[in-house]
């Protein structure tokens, strides 16, 4: 009887230990088809960030665009002027352009109007198709178009992209810029609209 009781305790102890460790062992060995189909997590390129080095001024082009306030104005595409010998290509639906091969070269430049009623925080919303390379969308200081204040970037895609550029203080920027951010050569795209919205 004592031997049977001892065996029972040993079996009970073994079952308890197995209940603790067996799920962890099987969890490490089990390969779930659902996990396999999920694929890798999105990387920085999938949300429009440059894969060619970090930039403290560079922000993410949000996968989902931000809620905005009233539209302050639309920047006419006719106000965009070519810069650094970039090439404008006739297009009936938008403004098609090709940058120089040099990284950081400006493709298009436009003056940003003084904000009505001195509204400060704003979003510049750009609708564009990036056909090739990597494009940067930036605002520059009211005093110097070489001084970038804030910037986002977008990689090439067959889809039309809507890019939101946050501007902390619209009264302190004077220029809107599209430039080449690729280190692999010229970039190319078609811009369809540029709208400025209040964030206040």
C-alpha positions in Angstrom: 0.0 0.0 0.0 2.8 2.4 0.9 4.5 1.6 -2.5 1.3 2.3 -4.4 0.9 5.6 -2.5 4.5 6.6 -3.3 4.0 5.8 -7.0 0.9 7.8 -7.1 2.7 10.8 -5.6 5.5 10.4 -8.2 3.1 10.2 -11.0 1.2 13.3 -9.8 4.5 15.2 -9.5 5.5 14.2 -13.0 2.2 15.3 -14.4 2.5 18.7 -12.6 6.0 19.3 -14.0 4.9 18.3 -17.5 2.0 20.7 -17.4 4.4 23.6 -16.6 7.1 22.9 -19.1 5.5 21.1 -22.0 3.6 24.1 -23.5 6.8 26.2 -23.6 8.7 23.4 -25.4 5.9 22.8 -27.9 5.5 26.6 -28.4 9.1 26.9 -29.5 8.8 23.9 -31.9 5.3 24.6 -33.3 5.2 26.5 -36.6 1.9 28.2 -37.1 0.5 28.6 -40.6 -1.1 31.8 -39.5 2.3 33.2 -38.4 3.8 32.2 -41.7 1.1 34.0 -43.7 1.4 37.2 -41.6 4.8 38.0 -43.2 7.4 40.4 -41.8 6.5 43.6 -40.0 6.3 46.7 -42.2 9.7 48.4 -42.5 10.4 52.1 -42.8 10.2 52.0 -46.6 6.6 50.9 -46.5 5.5 54.1 -44.9 7.6 56.4 -47.1 10.8 56.9 -45.1 14.2 57.0 -46.7 16.3 53.9 -46.5 19.3 55.9 -47.3 20.3 57.3 -43.9 18.6 59.1 -41.0 17.9 62.8 -41.2 16.8 64.6 -38.0 14.5 66.8 -40.1 12.8 63.9 -41.8 9.4 62.8 -40.6 7.3 59.8 -41.5 4.8 60.2 -44.3 1.9 58.7 -42.4 0.3 55.5 -43.7 -3.1 57.0 -42.7 -3.4 60.7 -43.1 -4.1 63.0 -40.2 -7.4 64.7 -39.5 -7.1 68.3 -40.6 -8.9 71.6 -39.9 -10.2 74.1 -42.5 -8.4 74.4 -45.8 -6.5 77.6 -45.8 -5.6 77.6 -49.5 -4.5 75.5 -52.5 -1.1 76.1 -53.9 -1.5 76.3 -57.7 0.7 74.0 -59.7 1.5 76.9 -61.9 3.4 78.5 -58.9 5.9 75.6 -58.9 9.0 76.6 -60.8 11.7 74.2 -61.9 15.0 74.5 -60.0 18.5 73.2 -60.5 17.8 72.4 -64.2 15.1 69.8 -63.4 13.0 68.8 -66.4 9.2 69.4 -66.7 7.3 67.0 -68.8 3.9 67.9 -70.3 1.0 66.1 -68.6 -2.7 66.8 -68.9 -3.6 65.7 -65.4 -0.8 67.1 -63.2 2.8 68.4 -63.3 5.2 65.7 -64.3 8.9 66.3 -63.5 12.3 64.6 -63.4 15.0 65.7 -61.0 18.8 65.8 -61.6 20.8 62.7 -60.6 22.4 64.6 -57.8 21.1 63.8 -54.3 19.5 66.8 -52.5 19.0 68.7 -55.8 15.9 70.8 -55.8 13.3 69.9 -58.5 10.4 72.3 -57.8 10.2 75.4 -55.7 7.2 77.7 -54.8 6.5 80.6 -52.5 4.2 79.9 -49.6 1.7 82.7 -49.0 1.5 84.4 -45.6 -1.1 82.5 -43.6 -4.5 84.2 -43.1 -5.0 85.5 -39.6 -1.5 84.3 -38.8 -2.6 80.7 -38.3 0.5 78.8 -37.1 0.3 75.0 -37.1 -0.6 73.6 -40.5 -0.5 70.5 -42.7 0.7 70.7 -46.3 -1.1 67.8 -48.1 0.5 66.7 -51.4 -1.1 64.3 -53.8 1.6 62.7 -56.0 2.6 59.6 -57.9 6.3 58.9 -57.4 7.3 57.0 -60.6 11.0 56.5 -59.8 13.5 57.0 -57.0 12.9 58.8 -53.7 11.4 62.3 -53.4 11.5 64.8 -50.5 8.7 67.3 -49.7 9.9 70.2 -47.6 9.3 73.6 -46.3 12.1 76.1 -46.0 12.8 79.2 -43.9 11.1 82.4 -44.9 14.5 84.0 -45.1 16.4 81.3 -47.0 15.1 78.5 -49.3 18.3 76.5 -48.5 17.3 76.2 -44.8 15.0 73.2 -44.6 12.5 73.4 -41.7 10.5 70.2 -42.0 10.5 67.4 -44.5 8.9 64.0 -45.4 9.9 61.6 -48.1 8.1 59.1 -50.4 9.4 56.1 -52.3 8.4 55.1 -55.8 5.0 53.4 -56.1 2.5 52.7 -58.8 -0.3 54.1 -56.6 -1.3 57.7 -56.1 0.1 58.8 -52.7 -1.3 61.4 -50.3 1.6 62.9 -48.2 1.1 65.0 -45.1 3.8 67.5 -44.2 3.5 68.9 -40.7 4.4 72.6 -40.3 4.8 73.6 -36.7 4.6 77.4 -37.5 3.4 78.4 -41.0 4.5 82.0 -40.4 8.1 81.0 -40.2 8.3 79.2 -43.6 8.4 80.9 -46.9 8.9 78.1 -49.5 7.6 74.7 -50.5 10.2 72.4 -52.1 10.2 69.0 -53.9 13.7 67.6 -54.1 15.6 64.4 -55.0 16.5 62.3 -51.9 17.9 59.3 -53.8 21.6 58.5 -53.8 21.0 56.2 -56.8 20.3 58.8 -59.5 17.4 60.9 -60.7 13.8 60.7 -59.3 10.6 61.3 -61.2 7.0 61.9 -60.3 3.7 63.7 -61.1 2.2 66.1 -58.6 -1.5 66.6 -58.8 -2.4 69.0 -55.9 -0.9 70.8 -53.0 -3.3 72.0 -50.3 -2.6 73.7 -47.0 -4.8 73.0 -44.0 -5.0 74.5 -40.5 -4.2 72.2 -37.5 -5.8 74.6 -35.0 
